Amino acid sequence: MDDGKPTGPKAKWWSRPDKGRAVPSGQEASAPEEAPGALDASSVDASPAPEADQADARTHAQPDHVTVPAPAQAPAPVPSEVPEPVEATADTTVPAAVAVSPRPQPLHDPDPYSTPPYGGPGPWAPAPPVQRPVATPAHGTPLPAQYATAGTGSGYAHPHPDHQPQPQPSHPYPPRHPQPDPAAPPAAPTLAGPPPAPERPQPLSSVWLQYDPWSAPGAPFTHPGEPAAPRRRRRGPLLIGALVVALVAGGTGGVLGAYVERNGGVTRIELPQAGRESADRAPDSVAGIAASALPSVVTLHVSGDSEQGTGTGFVLDEQGHILTNHHVVDPAGASGDISITFSGGETAKATLVGKDSGYDLAVVKVTGVSGLKPLPLGNSDNVRVGDPVVAIGAPFDLQNTVTSGIISAKERPITAGGDKGDGSDISYVDALQTDAPINPGNSGGPLVDGKAQVIGINSAIRAADTGAGTDGAQAGSIGLGFAIPINQGKRVAEELINTGKATHPVIGVSLDMKFAGDGARVGDKGQDDSPAVTPGGPAAKAGVRPGDVITEVDGRRVHSGEELIVKIRAHRPGDKLELTLRRGGDERTVTLVLGSADSS
């Protein structure tokens, strides 16, 4: 059914004389007053009639003009309730010109789906849309019982208000198989049914508001006796398709979720970053100092019959001499193994050249190694408190470790060792103090200045406790590290390389190490009841006597016997010293020349 308005000319209604009507000869039917919108013969479409109609026209002559009588009664308005059937009585008048003829049989089987809007009317009984209460169902739909007897109104209801009703038989709708009336004259054959419905498209609202196929009681949707074919729903393909879509969606979601979880999102994130720069650093920076000194620093792994240890050393010359601490190589003994690992990872075996426990210094040598880079030596007398320094070593076997700090103090008299109990392993050092972190394994490593020159040999640390941790291991650094001044280390290293031994400066006295007063007191007797002042020695020549208390060395205060030893060992044999003595409440100053003693 078209929804829009037609663009061509308006459809024209046409009609033929009812072959069931009899008009007396010589008498014309009086033309009733035409209702507005009625059509005359001049507006009839002149298109050729169908073949069946042409055959009928040859049998029955068509008049030149057809006069359609006015309807006996205007179409009744649609009541809200279905009217009671009207019974035919003797008073009911039927126009004489109207004769009811038996309805011809259809040319084919009725179409059970011809009822609008599901299909067009059948070819032999066109039926326009109907309205209640006088509803005329399409061909093939049984007529409800309450509508078996029609009133005197028209059998058609036109939805368009400008269309006038045509006169129709008093019977609302002829039965499908009418019984002939014996009293009625034989009826002439007629053409097929009422005129066709107009071609003008009708508004959807008017058609659907007036037509309700479900409201007519007793009007089945299908032809009686023919069960409606069940409608099969094929759910298999739809179910498979939905399952495939769900699986694909689930897999895609899982992949995207894993990617987002691993990458923080769908898009890849690139953070801003500075470009590459030159690897060169200022020579006096920590990085510059480390880059210059690291190739000359080595790690020592020592093992003996009962002990083993790790320490640090640095290259002294191209011949392969390496300087380190005495306590680093001491576990090897006379036949132990000493292995050297260079900063680049190369390893070599080393042999002991010489060692001295009093200075805590030792020299080892590697052979068959080329490309050695000696570390330049500085002057520890030029160091000032506050100067920046860098310590390099292998704390806890972590080689090539670099730490930095400053010189915290100078001429710190310290003693280290003494584990043997006889004092033969005690080291007396007039040390440089630094706050650069030094830990076990840093021993023997270089302490360098801002020019990457060695100014000290890292040797000892001061722990917060007694020097041992809860598990027996030595405590770590607390910022109190001590290094042997390089001036002393240089002299001892030279002696060890040249002679295999180091010499100690001496004054020729035995000290009372139990004296609790201020200063270093000369004992009354020496070891094994020997004289406290060595006859003919430096102290005896300067006039020192037993019981004298030495309070100053070269104008620097001395508070204990250990401190006096440290001050003396800070010099070379043959150096002149000026000592201040306190004897019986009097003070005096004497000058002496330091003697020499071989290291044990």
Backbone torsions as a table, in degrees:
resi	resn	phi	psi	omega
1	MET	NA	127.1	-178.9
2	ASP	-74.1	143.5	179.8
3	ASP	-96.5	-28.1	-175.1
4	GLY	-89.6	173.0	178.2
5	LYS	-79.0	145.1	178.3
6	PRO	-69.7	145.3	179.7
7	THR	-95.4	-13.0	179.7
8	GLY	-88.4	-170.2	178.2
9	PRO	-67.6	155.8	-179.6
10	LYS	-63.6	142.6	177.8
11	ALA	-65.1	145.2	-176.8
12	LYS	-110.5	139.0	177.1
13	TRP	-88.9	145.2	176.4
14	TRP	-139.4	159.5	179.1
15	SER	-150.3	156.7	177.2
16	ARG	-116.6	156.0	175.9
17	PRO	-63.8	132.8	178.9
18	ASP	-66.3	122.9	-178.8
19	LYS	-72.2	-5.4	174.8
20	GLY	-90.7	-7.8	179.1
21	ARG	-89.7	141.2	177.7
22	ALA	-113.9	124.9	177.5
23	VAL	-111.4	122.1	-179.2
24	PRO	-60.3	139.9	178.5
25	SER	-60.9	142.4	179.3
26	GLY	74.8	3.4	-179.3
27	GLN	-129.1	121.4	179.0
28	GLU	-94.4	145.8	177.4
29	ALA	-71.4	132.3	179.7
30	SER	-66.1	133.5	-178.0
31	ALA	-76.0	116.8	177.7
32	PRO	-71.1	164.7	179.1
33	GLU	-66.1	123.5	-175.6
34	GLU	-72.3	134.5	176.0
35	ALA	-77.3	154.6	178.5
36	PRO	-57.5	134.1	178.5
37	GLY	90.4	-1.1	179.5
38	ALA	-71.2	147.6	-177.7
39	LEU	-105.4	143.4	174.0
40	ASP	-106.5	-175.7	-174.9
41	ALA	-67.8	-23.7	-178.5
42	SER	-68.4	-20.3	-179.0
43	SER	-97.1	6.2	-178.1
44	VAL	-76.3	137.6	179.8
45	ASP	-67.0	130.8	-177.0
46	ALA	-90.1	16.6	179.1
47	SER	-66.7	146.3	-177.7
48	PRO	-60.5	142.0	-179.5
49	ALA	-75.1	158.3	175.3
50	PRO	-59.9	166.4	-175.8
51	GLU	-60.0	-38.6	179.5
52	ALA	-66.4	-38.8	-179.7
53	ASP	-68.5	-37.5	179.1
54	GLN	-63.7	-39.3	177.9
55	ALA	-64.5	-38.1	178.3
56	ASP	-68.2	-33.4	-179.1
57	ALA	-68.3	-30.3	177.8
58	ARG	-70.2	-27.8	-179.2
59	THR	-81.3	-40.5	-177.9
60	HIS	-117.3	125.4	179.9
61	ALA	-70.9	140.0	178.6
62	GLN	-92.6	132.8	176.2
63	PRO	-72.7	159.0	179.2
64	ASP	-68.7	-31.7	-176.9
65	HIS	-141.1	137.8	-179.5
66	VAL	-113.8	126.6	177.7
67	THR	-105.5	122.8	-178.5
68	VAL	-98.2	118.2	179.6
69	PRO	-66.5	151.5	178.0
70	ALA	-66.3	149.7	178.9
71	PRO	-63.2	146.0	-179.8
72	ALA	-64.6	-22.1	-175.8
73	GLN	-158.9	134.8	179.0
74	ALA	-63.7	153.4	179.5
75	PRO	-59.3	132.1	-178.7
76	ALA	-71.6	142.6	176.1
77	PRO	-64.0	155.3	-177.8
78	VAL	-73.6	113.6	179.3
79	PRO	-77.6	158.8	177.3
80	SER	-71.0	-24.2	179.3
81	GLU	-122.1	155.9	-178.7
82	VAL	-73.3	124.8	-177.9
83	PRO	-72.5	156.3	177.9
84	GLU	-69.2	146.0	178.5
85	PRO	-61.6	144.4	-179.8
86	VAL	-97.7	124.1	-179.9
87	GLU	-86.7	142.7	179.2
88	ALA	-76.5	130.8	178.4
89	THR	-124.7	178.1	-180.0
90	ALA	-68.6	-24.4	-178.5
91	ASP	-81.0	-10.2	-178.7
92	THR	-74.0	126.0	-176.4
93	THR	-100.6	136.6	177.5
94	VAL	-121.3	131.8	-180.0
95	PRO	-56.3	138.0	-177.6
96	ALA	-66.0	-27.7	-177.1
97	ALA	-78.7	-5.1	-177.8
98	VAL	-102.9	125.1	176.2
99	ALA	-124.8	134.9	-179.0
100	VAL	-89.4	120.7	179.1
101	SER	-106.6	150.9	178.3
102	PRO	-62.5	140.8	-176.8
103	ARG	-76.4	131.4	-179.5
104	PRO	-69.1	158.7	177.9
105	GLN	-73.7	146.5	178.4
106	PRO	-68.4	152.2	-179.1
107	LEU	-75.1	-12.9	179.9
108	HIS	-150.6	174.2	179.7
109	ASP	-65.9	142.3	-178.5
110	PRO	-63.0	148.9	178.2
111	ASP	-91.7	111.1	-176.9
112	PRO	-67.4	-15.0	-178.6
113	TYR	-109.2	25.3	-177.6
114	SER	-82.4	-7.8	-178.0
115	THR	-69.9	127.2	177.4
116	PRO	-60.5	151.2	-0.2
117	PRO	-92.0	17.0	-175.5
118	TYR	-85.6	-7.5	177.8
119	GLY	-177.9	163.2	179.9
120	GLY	-78.5	163.7	179.3
121	PRO	-66.4	157.6	179.9
122	GLY	-63.4	161.0	-176.2
123	PRO	-70.1	-17.3	-176.6
124	TRP	-110.0	-12.1	-179.4
125	ALA	-142.7	76.2	178.4
126	PRO	-63.2	139.5	-179.0
127	ALA	-133.8	116.5	177.4
128	PRO	-74.4	169.8	177.1
129	PRO	-55.9	149.0	-176.2
130	VAL	-112.8	166.9	175.3
131	GLN	-140.5	155.3	179.3
132	ARG	-79.5	154.9	6.8
133	PRO	-90.2	-19.0	-177.7
134	VAL	-91.1	85.4	-175.0
135	ALA	-98.7	130.5	178.8
136	THR	-107.4	107.6	-178.7
137	PRO	-70.8	160.4	178.6
138	ALA	-68.4	164.9	-179.6
139	HIS	-60.0	135.5	179.5
140	GLY	100.5	-11.4	178.4
141	THR	-100.8	122.4	-178.7
142	PRO	-58.8	142.9	179.5
143	LEU	-78.6	129.7	178.5
144	PRO	-60.0	153.3	-176.4
145	ALA	-65.2	-36.4	-176.5
146	GLN	-71.3	-13.6	179.8
147	TYR	-108.5	19.5	-177.8
148	ALA	-68.2	-32.7	-179.6
149	THR	-112.2	118.6	-176.4
150	ALA	-93.4	160.5	175.2
151	GLY	-81.5	-163.8	-176.7
152	THR	-87.7	-3.6	-177.9
153	GLY	-76.0	179.7	-178.1
154	SER	-71.7	150.2	178.9
155	GLY	-83.9	-3.1	-179.0
156	TYR	-122.5	144.3	175.6
157	ALA	-122.9	117.7	-176.7
158	HIS	-94.7	131.5	-177.9
159	PRO	-73.1	-23.6	-177.0
160	HIS	-88.3	132.4	-177.1
161	PRO	-71.8	-21.5	-177.7
162	ASP	-86.0	2.0	179.1
163	HIS	-100.0	126.5	-178.7
164	GLN	-90.0	143.0	178.9
165	PRO	-70.6	148.4	177.5
166	GLN	-100.0	152.2	178.0
167	PRO	-65.3	134.0	-178.1
168	GLN	-127.5	164.8	175.8
169	PRO	-61.8	153.5	-179.1
170	SER	-65.2	-26.8	177.3
171	HIS	-76.2	131.8	-174.6
172	PRO	-64.1	-39.5	-178.3
173	TYR	-159.3	125.4	-177.8
174	PRO	-67.9	146.2	177.7
175	PRO	-64.4	158.1	-177.3
176	ARG	-64.3	-39.3	177.4
177	HIS	-126.9	80.4	-176.8
178	PRO	-69.7	146.6	176.9
179	GLN	-89.8	131.0	-179.7
180	PRO	-66.5	143.0	177.4
181	ASP	-90.7	120.5	-179.4
182	PRO	-65.1	-27.8	-177.4
183	ALA	-80.6	-18.6	-177.5
184	ALA	-82.4	145.9	177.1
185	PRO	-66.4	156.3	178.7
186	PRO	-60.2	135.3	-177.2
187	ALA	-90.3	143.6	178.2
188	ALA	-76.0	149.5	177.9
189	PRO	-63.1	143.6	-178.6
190	THR	-119.8	164.1	175.8
191	LEU	-78.2	176.8	-174.7
192	ALA	-70.8	116.1	161.6
193	GLY	47.3	-168.8	-179.6
194	PRO	-72.4	168.4	-178.1
195	PRO	-64.2	153.6	179.9
196	PRO	-68.3	159.7	178.9
197	ALA	-70.1	150.8	-179.3
198	PRO	-64.6	153.2	-179.5
199	GLU	-83.8	-8.1	-178.9
200	ARG	-66.4	129.4	177.8
201	PRO	-65.0	140.6	-177.5
202	GLN	-105.1	147.2	177.2
203	PRO	-58.9	140.2	179.5
204	LEU	-61.5	-37.7	-175.5
205	SER	-63.7	-41.8	-176.6
206	SER	-70.6	-34.9	-178.0
207	VAL	-71.8	-47.3	-175.7
208	TRP	-73.0	-28.3	178.1
209	LEU	-71.4	-29.7	-178.0
210	GLN	-91.8	-17.4	-176.1
211	TYR	-110.9	126.5	177.2
212	ASP	-139.7	93.7	-175.7
213	PRO	-66.5	-14.6	-176.2
214	TRP	-92.9	-10.4	-174.4
215	SER	-89.0	-17.1	-178.1
216	ALA	-74.6	116.5	-179.0
217	PRO	-68.7	140.1	176.6
218	GLY	79.2	8.7	-178.2
219	ALA	-102.9	98.0	-178.4
220	PRO	-72.2	153.7	-178.7
221	PHE	-74.4	-31.2	-179.4
222	THR	-110.6	167.9	179.2
223	HIS	-67.1	138.9	-179.6
224	PRO	-58.6	138.2	178.0
225	GLY	88.2	-9.3	-179.9
226	GLU	-112.6	106.8	-179.9
227	PRO	-67.5	143.0	179.2
228	ALA	-68.6	135.3	-179.4
229	ALA	-68.2	130.4	-179.9
230	PRO	-66.5	140.6	-178.9
231	ARG	-91.6	119.8	-177.9
232	ARG	-90.3	133.1	177.3
233	ARG	-106.6	121.0	179.7
234	ARG	-91.4	96.4	-177.9
235	ARG	-92.9	-12.1	-177.5
236	GLY	-59.7	-55.9	179.6
237	PRO	-60.4	-38.5	-180.0
238	LEU	-64.7	-41.3	-179.5
239	LEU	-65.7	-41.3	178.1
240	ILE	-64.3	-42.9	178.6
241	GLY	-62.3	-42.8	178.9
242	ALA	-64.3	-37.7	178.6
243	LEU	-65.5	-41.8	178.2
244	VAL	-62.7	-44.9	179.2
245	VAL	-61.2	-40.8	179.9
246	ALA	-65.2	-41.3	179.1
247	LEU	-64.8	-44.2	179.1
248	VAL	-63.1	-44.2	179.8
249	ALA	-63.8	-41.6	178.8
250	GLY	-63.9	-43.8	178.4
251	GLY	-63.2	-43.0	178.2
252	THR	-62.8	-43.2	178.2
253	GLY	-62.4	-39.8	178.6
254	GLY	-64.1	-42.2	179.3
255	VAL	-64.0	-46.0	179.5
256	LEU	-63.6	-40.3	178.7
257	GLY	-62.5	-42.8	178.5
258	ALA	-64.6	-39.4	179.7
259	TYR	-65.6	-42.9	179.8
260	VAL	-64.3	-41.0	-179.4
261	GLU	-64.2	-40.1	-177.4
262	ARG	-78.8	-30.3	-172.8
263	ASN	-112.2	-2.1	176.8
264	GLY	77.5	12.1	-178.9
265	GLY	156.8	174.3	-179.0
266	VAL	-78.4	-40.1	179.9
267	THR	-88.2	152.1	-179.6
268	ARG	-80.6	133.7	-177.9
269	ILE	-99.3	128.8	175.5
270	GLU	-122.3	117.4	-177.7
271	LEU	-86.4	147.0	178.1
272	PRO	-65.7	142.7	-177.5
273	GLN	-146.9	145.3	177.9
274	ALA	-69.9	149.5	179.0
275	GLY	-74.4	172.9	-179.8
276	ARG	-70.0	141.2	178.8
277	GLU	-120.3	172.0	177.7
278	SER	-67.0	140.2	179.8
279	ALA	-78.7	-7.6	-179.5
280	ASP	-72.6	141.8	177.2
281	ARG	-127.0	163.8	178.4
282	ALA	-60.5	137.7	-176.6
283	PRO	-60.5	-28.2	-178.5
284	ASP	-92.3	1.6	175.5
285	SER	-80.0	163.6	179.5
286	VAL	-59.7	-42.5	179.3
287	ALA	-64.2	-40.8	178.4
288	GLY	-66.1	-41.2	178.5
289	ILE	-64.2	-44.6	-179.5
290	ALA	-63.7	-42.6	-179.8
291	ALA	-62.1	-33.5	-179.2
292	SER	-79.1	-33.8	-172.2
293	ALA	-93.3	-29.0	-173.6
294	LEU	-57.4	-39.5	-179.2
295	PRO	-61.9	-17.2	-178.3
296	SER	-97.9	-1.8	-176.1
297	VAL	-99.9	138.2	-178.6
298	VAL	-126.9	162.7	176.0
299	THR	-113.9	133.8	-178.7
300	LEU	-107.4	133.1	172.8
301	HIS	-117.8	117.3	-172.5
302	VAL	-118.8	136.9	176.8
303	SER	-142.3	139.7	178.9
304	GLY	-129.8	-157.8	-178.0
305	ASP	-68.3	-36.3	-175.9
306	SER	-132.0	-7.3	-176.4
307	GLU	-136.2	162.4	172.8
308	GLN	-153.5	158.0	-177.8
309	GLY	-163.6	172.5	-179.5
310	THR	-131.7	139.4	178.2
311	GLY	-152.9	-169.6	-175.5
312	THR	-129.7	155.9	174.7
313	GLY	-152.5	176.3	177.7
314	PHE	-142.9	153.1	-174.3
315	VAL	-75.9	130.2	179.1
316	LEU	-93.7	-37.3	-177.1
317	ASP	-151.4	178.0	-177.9
318	GLU	-78.5	-12.8	177.6
319	GLN	-74.9	-8.6	175.4
320	GLY	100.7	14.5	177.3
321	HIS	-78.5	135.4	-177.7
322	ILE	-128.3	131.4	179.8
323	LEU	-97.7	137.1	178.8
324	THR	-152.2	-171.1	178.3
325	ASN	-88.4	153.8	176.4
326	HIS	-64.2	-43.2	-175.9
327	HIS	-71.1	-9.5	176.6
328	VAL	-78.3	-43.2	-175.8
329	VAL	-93.7	-9.3	-176.0
330	ASP	-59.9	-34.6	179.1
331	PRO	-61.0	-23.2	-178.6
332	ALA	-69.4	-24.0	-178.0
333	GLY	64.1	-146.5	-177.2
334	ALA	-88.8	-20.4	-175.7
335	SER	-132.3	20.5	-178.9
336	GLY	-77.6	-178.9	-176.7
337	ASP	-112.8	133.9	177.4
338	ILE	-124.8	121.4	-179.6
339	SER	-117.0	137.5	-178.4
340	ILE	-111.2	132.2	174.6
341	THR	-119.1	121.0	-179.6
342	PHE	-82.2	168.9	-175.3
343	SER	-64.1	-26.4	178.4
344	GLY	-83.9	-2.7	178.5
345	GLY	103.8	-9.5	178.4
346	GLU	-70.6	148.1	-179.8
347	THR	-122.9	154.6	178.3
348	ALA	-156.7	154.8	176.5
349	LYS	-85.3	147.3	-178.8
350	ALA	-128.1	155.3	176.5
351	THR	-120.4	150.3	-178.9
352	LEU	-78.4	129.6	177.2
353	VAL	-94.5	-46.7	178.9
354	GLY	-177.3	160.3	-179.6
355	LYS	-150.7	157.0	179.0
356	ASP	-143.8	119.3	-178.1
357	SER	-74.7	-29.9	-178.9
358	GLY	-65.8	-32.6	177.4
359	TYR	-101.4	-8.2	-177.6
360	ASP	58.0	45.9	179.7
361	LEU	-129.8	151.7	178.5
362	ALA	-152.7	154.9	178.1
363	VAL	-127.3	132.2	173.7
364	VAL	-122.7	165.1	-177.5
365	LYS	-138.1	139.3	174.7
366	VAL	-108.8	148.2	179.6
367	THR	-125.2	156.3	178.1
368	GLY	74.2	18.3	179.8
369	VAL	-115.7	128.7	179.3
370	SER	-112.7	165.5	178.0
371	GLY	74.6	24.9	178.3
372	LEU	-71.4	142.1	-179.6
373	LYS	-116.0	106.1	179.0
374	PRO	-67.2	145.0	177.5
375	LEU	-90.6	124.8	-177.6
376	PRO	-64.8	145.3	-178.4
377	LEU	-100.6	138.7	177.1
378	GLY	-97.2	-162.5	179.3
379	ASN	-124.0	112.9	-177.4
380	SER	-69.9	-17.9	176.6
381	ASP	-71.3	-18.5	179.7
382	ASN	-85.6	-8.9	-175.9
383	VAL	-71.7	140.4	175.8
384	ARG	-124.1	150.7	179.2
385	VAL	-61.6	130.7	-179.0
386	GLY	102.1	-10.4	178.2
387	ASP	-65.1	140.3	178.1
388	PRO	-73.1	143.3	179.1
389	VAL	-139.7	159.2	178.2
390	VAL	-129.3	130.3	177.3
391	ALA	-106.0	133.0	-179.0
392	ILE	-124.3	136.5	-179.3
393	GLY	-175.1	-163.7	-179.6
394	ALA	-129.0	69.7	-179.6
395	PRO	-64.4	128.8	-178.4
396	PHE	52.4	38.3	176.9
397	ASP	68.5	21.1	174.6
398	LEU	-95.9	88.1	-171.7
399	GLN	-71.2	160.3	-179.1
400	ASN	61.3	33.3	176.4
401	THR	-85.8	131.8	-177.1
402	VAL	-117.5	127.5	173.1
403	THR	-130.2	157.3	-176.6
404	SER	-132.3	158.7	178.5
405	GLY	-174.5	-153.2	-179.6
406	ILE	-133.0	171.1	171.5
407	ILE	-80.3	114.6	-177.5
408	SER	-84.3	-31.8	-180.0
409	ALA	-164.7	164.5	176.8
410	LYS	-122.1	160.7	175.1
411	GLU	52.5	46.3	175.1
412	ARG	-83.2	111.9	179.1
413	PRO	-75.8	113.4	-180.0
414	ILE	-127.7	155.4	173.0
415	THR	-125.5	142.1	-180.0
416	ALA	-135.7	160.8	-179.9
417	GLY	86.2	-144.6	-177.4
418	GLY	85.1	16.3	-178.4
419	ASP	-70.7	-24.3	-177.5
420	LYS	-75.2	-20.1	176.8
421	GLY	91.5	-23.0	-179.8
422	ASP	-94.4	0.0	178.1
423	GLY	81.7	1.6	-178.6
424	SER	-73.5	-18.0	-178.3
425	ASP	-106.4	12.4	-179.8
426	ILE	-80.7	133.9	178.9
427	SER	-105.2	136.2	177.2
428	TYR	-116.8	117.6	-172.2
429	VAL	-129.9	129.6	169.6
430	ASP	-90.2	82.6	-159.9
431	ALA	-90.2	161.4	166.9
432	LEU	-91.7	127.7	178.9
433	GLN	-95.0	138.2	179.7
434	THR	-139.6	153.4	174.8
435	ASP	-99.0	4.4	173.9
436	ALA	-64.1	129.6	-176.1
437	PRO	-58.2	124.2	176.3
438	ILE	-127.7	131.1	-177.1
439	ASN	-132.4	169.8	176.5
440	PRO	-55.1	126.6	-173.6
441	GLY	111.7	-22.1	174.4
442	ASN	-78.9	-14.0	-175.9
443	SER	-57.1	132.8	179.7
444	GLY	88.7	-7.3	-179.9
445	GLY	-80.6	163.1	-176.4
446	PRO	-81.7	143.7	166.5
447	LEU	-108.2	112.0	-171.9
448	VAL	-110.1	155.5	179.5
449	ASP	-93.3	-167.3	-177.9
450	GLY	-68.2	-11.6	177.6
451	LYS	-102.4	12.6	-178.4
452	ALA	61.0	34.9	176.4
453	GLN	-109.3	143.2	-177.0
454	VAL	-74.0	127.7	175.5
455	ILE	-118.6	-8.0	179.3
456	GLY	-165.3	163.2	176.1
457	ILE	-115.0	116.3	-177.9
458	ASN	-61.8	127.9	-171.3
459	SER	-133.7	-37.0	-171.5
460	ALA	-147.9	159.9	174.7
461	ILE	-134.3	157.1	174.3
462	ARG	-104.9	119.3	-179.3
463	ALA	-89.3	161.5	-179.9
464	ALA	-74.1	-25.7	179.1
465	ASP	-108.7	-145.3	-177.4
466	THR	-81.0	1.7	179.4
467	GLY	106.9	-3.2	179.0
468	ALA	-130.1	141.2	178.8
469	GLY	-80.9	-178.6	-178.5
470	THR	-65.8	-26.1	179.9
471	ASP	-97.7	12.5	177.5
472	GLY	92.6	-9.8	-179.9
473	ALA	-83.8	155.8	179.9
474	GLN	-68.3	142.7	-178.8
475	ALA	-70.0	159.0	-179.0
476	GLY	-82.6	-176.2	-175.8
477	SER	-72.9	141.1	172.7
478	ILE	-121.1	18.8	179.1
479	GLY	92.6	10.5	177.5
480	LEU	-119.6	89.7	179.5
481	GLY	-113.8	152.7	-176.1
482	PHE	-133.0	139.3	-178.8
483	ALA	-129.4	142.4	175.3
484	ILE	-72.7	127.6	178.8
485	PRO	-56.8	139.9	-175.2
486	ILE	-66.4	-25.9	177.7
487	ASN	-62.2	-42.2	176.4
488	GLN	-70.1	-40.8	-180.0
489	GLY	-63.9	-37.0	179.2
490	LYS	-63.4	-47.4	-179.1
491	ARG	-62.1	-43.6	-179.2
492	VAL	-67.7	-42.1	179.9
493	ALA	-61.2	-40.9	179.6
494	GLU	-63.3	-42.6	-179.8
495	GLU	-65.7	-40.4	179.8
496	LEU	-66.0	-38.9	179.9
497	ILE	-69.5	-41.1	-174.0
498	ASN	-80.2	-39.8	-173.1
499	THR	-121.8	-13.3	-176.6
500	GLY	83.8	-4.0	180.0
501	LYS	-137.4	160.5	176.8
502	ALA	-117.0	146.1	178.1
503	THR	-100.8	147.7	179.8
504	HIS	-113.5	138.4	173.3
505	PRO	-75.0	139.5	-177.8
506	VAL	-136.4	159.2	175.5
507	ILE	-112.1	-9.8	175.7
508	GLY	83.8	40.5	175.6
509	VAL	-134.7	158.7	171.8
510	SER	-107.4	130.2	-174.5
511	LEU	-98.8	148.3	174.1
512	ASP	-87.6	100.3	-175.3
513	MET	-76.6	-6.4	178.2
514	LYS	-95.1	-0.4	-179.9
515	PHE	-65.4	130.0	-176.7
516	ALA	-100.4	-3.4	-179.6
517	GLY	-81.0	-177.4	-177.9
518	ASP	-83.4	119.8	179.4
519	GLY	115.8	-179.1	-179.5
520	ALA	-111.2	117.3	-176.4
521	ARG	-95.7	134.1	176.3
522	VAL	-78.2	131.1	-176.5
523	GLY	-69.9	164.8	178.0
524	ASP	-77.2	-36.5	178.9
525	LYS	-134.9	152.6	176.3
526	GLY	-89.8	-170.9	179.9
527	GLN	-67.7	137.8	-178.3
528	ASP	60.0	39.1	177.7
529	ASP	59.4	23.9	174.2
530	SER	-77.7	161.9	179.1
531	PRO	-60.8	143.3	178.7
532	ALA	-69.6	-30.8	177.1
533	VAL	-110.8	120.1	-177.0
534	THR	-65.2	121.7	179.7
535	PRO	-61.5	130.7	179.3
536	GLY	78.6	5.1	179.2
537	GLY	-85.8	177.4	-177.8
538	PRO	-56.0	-44.1	-179.2
539	ALA	-67.4	-42.1	179.6
540	ALA	-62.5	-39.8	178.9
541	LYS	-65.7	-29.8	-177.9
542	ALA	-85.6	-7.9	177.8
543	GLY	96.1	19.3	178.9
544	VAL	-80.3	139.3	-179.7
545	ARG	-121.2	161.9	175.9
546	PRO	-63.0	142.5	-179.7
547	GLY	90.4	-11.7	177.0
548	ASP	-67.1	148.0	177.9
549	VAL	-110.9	116.7	177.8
550	ILE	-83.7	122.0	-176.4
551	THR	-108.7	-21.8	-178.4
552	GLU	-144.7	149.6	173.0
553	VAL	-127.8	113.7	-177.4
554	ASP	54.9	39.3	176.5
555	GLY	81.2	3.6	-179.6
556	ARG	-105.7	132.0	-175.2
557	ARG	-63.3	143.6	175.9
558	VAL	-124.2	129.8	-174.5
559	HIS	-111.4	-12.6	-177.0
560	SER	-155.0	169.3	179.3
561	GLY	-66.2	-40.2	178.6
562	GLU	-60.3	-39.7	-177.5
563	GLU	-67.9	-34.6	177.6
564	LEU	-66.2	-41.2	178.7
565	ILE	-61.2	-43.5	179.8
566	VAL	-60.4	-43.6	-177.4
567	LYS	-65.6	-38.1	-178.9
568	ILE	-70.3	-42.4	-177.6
569	ARG	-71.6	-12.4	175.3
570	ALA	-73.4	-5.1	-179.2
571	HIS	-113.8	170.7	177.5
572	ARG	-93.4	154.6	171.1
573	PRO	-59.8	137.4	-178.1
574	GLY	97.2	-11.3	177.8
575	ASP	-73.1	148.2	177.5
576	LYS	-89.0	135.4	177.5
577	LEU	-125.7	148.9	176.7
578	GLU	-112.8	114.8	-176.9
579	LEU	-106.1	142.8	174.1
580	THR	-106.0	125.5	-176.4
581	LEU	-113.5	150.8	171.9
582	ARG	-121.8	119.3	-176.8
583	ARG	-132.7	112.9	178.8
584	GLY	60.0	33.3	-180.0
585	GLY	89.8	-6.4	177.7
586	ASP	-103.9	149.3	177.7
587	GLU	-112.6	143.6	176.9
588	ARG	-147.1	162.0	-177.7
589	THR	-121.7	134.1	178.6
590	VAL	-128.9	156.2	178.4
591	THR	-119.2	137.8	-180.0
592	LEU	-142.1	159.9	176.8
593	VAL	-109.0	127.9	-175.8
594	LEU	-66.2	136.7	174.8
595	GLY	-91.4	-170.7	-176.4
596	SER	-134.4	144.7	176.8
597	ALA	-141.3	139.6	179.5
598	ASP	-74.0	148.1	177.8
599	SER	-74.0	143.7	-179.6
600	SER	-81.6	NA	NA
